[in-house]
Amino acid sequence: RKEVEQDPGPFNVPEGATVAFNCTYSNSASQSFFWYRQDCRKEPKLLMSVYSSGNEDGRFTAQLNRASQYISLLIRDSKLSDSATYLCVVNPLTGGGNKLTFGTGTQLKVEL
Amino acid sequence: GAVVSQHPSWVICKSGTSVKIECRSLDFQATTMFWYRQFPKQSLMLMATSNEGSKATYEQGVEKDKFLINHASLTLSTLTVTSAHPEDSSFYICSARYHDRGNSYNEQFFGPGTRLTVL
């Protein structure tokens, strides 16, 4: 089983739609969770951290369910510029230092 | 945010040659740098963790004699792909971390990546 699993998509949605992605992780001791955004042929960029209580940043909402070991990202009122690959990233701090484990990413395409 | 540069942006070389990739933190001192590799449609895979002034720690399955890492200063780490072969063609990305003792997790800042094509 992969350490971090995501549905690769692509998810094709119309502009203005609300879309959600899920991600599951296998290491129950994982401590930190993030969503990164990666545009085609570019480096990943931190979108937001994911906190246990859930957190929101503008149109983006992230949630963590430790019991089920999954993380979600909700994008409201999607824009064309949201088209990218969204990477679920986990940092198992315990014994893992600052190493990040990346999922393969979920591709989002926002269309007119 | 912090800026990490990477050079070259892309390189095409013949099989058997060696290629050096530089990763620099431009406006902060990076106590730790990480080297990743990403094949098409796959996730970023950590190759090695590089601490300034000490030997790099390689992930399982990554040959340390093939991927030479040097972290001579707090702002520069280099990755040399020795005797490159077509299967080494990939997107190589570095990241740099600034150590803040008050923060149990310190964000990694990624370089723009180097696309290596070995003919």
Interface residues (C-beta under 8 A of the other chain):
Chain A: V4 P8 Q31 S32 R41 K42 E43 P44 K45 L46 L87 N91 L93 G97 N98 K99 L100 T101 F102 G103 T104 G105
Chain B: T32 F34 K41 Q42 S43 L44 M45 L46 T49 F91 I93 R97 S104 Y105 N106 E107 Q108 F110 G111 P112 G113 R115
